[in-house]
Amino acid sequence: MTTNKETQDFIYPRHSYRGKIKPENLVFNSNLQEFAQKINYICNLETGGKLPPETAYKQIKSLWKELKRSKKELRIGRDR
């Protein structure tokens, strides 16, 4: 019998961050992992016929814009 924690770890795997340890990098990494998980769900739903391709595209485009906004707000890739 699996526990709720084991189920959560299986469905939402998290990996250790191995880059330069800065708060903004950790936040962006978390946002990036969440983005990847949501993209995976959308792709699976579209592949399984549960989501029309145009809806999948729009959802992915919206998630991409959120990730780009996060990168900009966190000033990732900019010299400070």
C-alpha positions as YAML, in Angstrom:
chain: A
units: angstrom
residues:
- id: 1
  name: MET
  ca: [0.00, 0.00, 0.00]
- id: 2
  name: THR
  ca: [1.41, 3.38, -0.97]
- id: 3
  name: THR
  ca: [1.18, 6.45, 1.18]
- id: 4
  name: ASN
  ca: [-0.03, 9.82, 0.06]
- id: 5
  name: LYS
  ca: [3.58, 11.09, 0.19]
- id: 6
  name: GLU
  ca: [4.78, 8.27, -2.07]
- id: 7
  name: THR
  ca: [1.97, 8.98, -4.52]
- id: 8
  name: GLN
  ca: [2.77, 12.71, -4.53]
- id: 9
  name: ASP
  ca: [6.48, 11.99, -5.06]
- id: 10
  name: PHE
  ca: [5.63, 9.71, -7.98]
- id: 11
  name: ILE
  ca: [3.19, 12.10, -9.66]
- id: 12
  name: TYR
  ca: [5.17, 15.26, -8.91]
- id: 13
  name: PRO
  ca: [8.84, 14.27, -8.88]
- id: 14
  name: ARG
  ca: [11.29, 16.90, -7.70]
- id: 15
  name: HIS
  ca: [14.97, 16.91, -8.37]
- id: 16
  name: SER
  ca: [17.73, 18.60, -6.44]
- id: 17
  name: TYR
  ca: [18.93, 21.88, -7.87]
- id: 18
  name: ARG
  ca: [22.61, 21.69, -8.80]
- id: 19
  name: GLY
  ca: [23.17, 25.18, -10.21]
- id: 20
  name: LYS
  ca: [24.46, 28.31, -8.53]
- id: 21
  name: ILE
  ca: [22.56, 28.64, -5.26]
- id: 22
  name: LYS
  ca: [20.75, 31.97, -5.30]
- id: 23
  name: PRO
  ca: [17.14, 32.54, -4.21]
- id: 24
  name: GLU
  ca: [16.03, 33.67, -7.67]
- id: 25
  name: ASN
  ca: [17.61, 30.59, -9.29]
- id: 26
  name: LEU
  ca: [15.83, 28.28, -6.87]
- id: 27
  name: VAL
  ca: [12.49, 29.98, -7.48]
- id: 28
  name: PHE
  ca: [12.97, 29.84, -11.26]
- id: 29
  name: ASN
  ca: [13.96, 26.17, -11.06]
- id: 30
  name: SER
  ca: [10.76, 25.43, -9.16]
- id: 31
  name: ASN
  ca: [8.74, 27.35, -11.77]
- id: 32
  name: LEU
  ca: [10.52, 25.49, -14.56]
- id: 33
  name: GLN
  ca: [9.79, 22.08, -13.03]
- id: 34
  name: GLU
  ca: [6.13, 23.01, -12.57]
- id: 35
  name: PHE
  ca: [6.03, 24.21, -16.21]
- id: 36
  name: ALA
  ca: [7.45, 20.88, -17.39]
- id: 37
  name: GLN
  ca: [4.91, 18.89, -15.39]
- id: 38
  name: LYS
  ca: [1.98, 20.89, -16.74]
- id: 39
  name: ILE
  ca: [3.26, 20.60, -20.31]
- id: 40
  name: ASN
  ca: [3.52, 16.83, -19.84]
- id: 41
  name: TYR
  ca: [-0.12, 16.65, -18.65]
- id: 42
  name: ILE
  ca: [-1.34, 18.76, -21.57]
- id: 43
  name: CYS
  ca: [0.58, 16.63, -24.08]
- id: 44
  name: ASN
  ca: [-0.79, 13.43, -22.59]
- id: 45
  name: LEU
  ca: [-4.36, 14.74, -22.65]
- id: 46
  name: GLU
  ca: [-3.99, 15.86, -26.26]
- id: 47
  name: THR
  ca: [-2.39, 12.57, -27.30]
- id: 48
  name: GLY
  ca: [-5.17, 10.66, -25.56]
- id: 49
  name: GLY
  ca: [-7.85, 12.62, -27.39]
- id: 50
  name: LYS
  ca: [-9.11, 14.33, -24.25]
- id: 51
  name: LEU
  ca: [-7.97, 17.80, -25.32]
- id: 52
  name: PRO
  ca: [-8.24, 19.35, -28.79]
- id: 53
  name: PRO
  ca: [-4.89, 20.33, -30.36]
- id: 54
  name: GLU
  ca: [-5.78, 24.04, -30.54]
- id: 55
  name: THR
  ca: [-6.70, 24.09, -26.83]
- id: 56
  name: ALA
  ca: [-3.47, 22.29, -25.97]
- id: 57
  name: TYR
  ca: [-1.51, 24.83, -28.00]
- id: 58
  name: LYS
  ca: [-3.22, 27.78, -26.30]
- id: 59
  name: GLN
  ca: [-2.61, 26.33, -22.84]
- id: 60
  name: ILE
  ca: [1.06, 25.67, -23.60]
- id: 61
  name: LYS
  ca: [1.47, 29.17, -25.04]
- id: 62
  name: SER
  ca: [-0.05, 30.65, -21.88]
- id: 63
  name: LEU
  ca: [2.24, 28.60, -19.65]
- id: 64
  name: TRP
  ca: [5.26, 29.68, -21.74]
- id: 65
  name: LYS
  ca: [4.30, 33.34, -21.26]
- id: 66
  name: GLU
  ca: [4.07, 32.77, -17.50]
- id: 67
  name: LEU
  ca: [7.52, 31.19, -17.45]
- id: 68
  name: LYS
  ca: [8.99, 34.04, -19.50]
- id: 69
  name: ARG
  ca: [7.40, 36.58, -17.13]
- id: 70
  name: SER
  ca: [8.87, 34.70, -14.16]
- id: 71
  name: LYS
  ca: [12.33, 34.76, -15.77]
- id: 72
  name: LYS
  ca: [12.06, 38.48, -16.40]
- id: 73
  name: GLU
  ca: [10.77, 39.31, -12.90]
- id: 74
  name: LEU
  ca: [13.50, 37.20, -11.27]
- id: 75
  name: ARG
  ca: [16.08, 38.83, -13.55]
- id: 76
  name: ILE
  ca: [17.49, 35.45, -14.58]
- id: 77
  name: GLY
  ca: [20.32, 35.78, -17.11]
- id: 78
  name: ARG
  ca: [20.97, 39.44, -16.39]
- id: 79
  name: ASP
  ca: [24.07, 40.85, -14.79]
- id: 80
  name: ARG
  ca: [23.31, 42.74, -11.62]
...
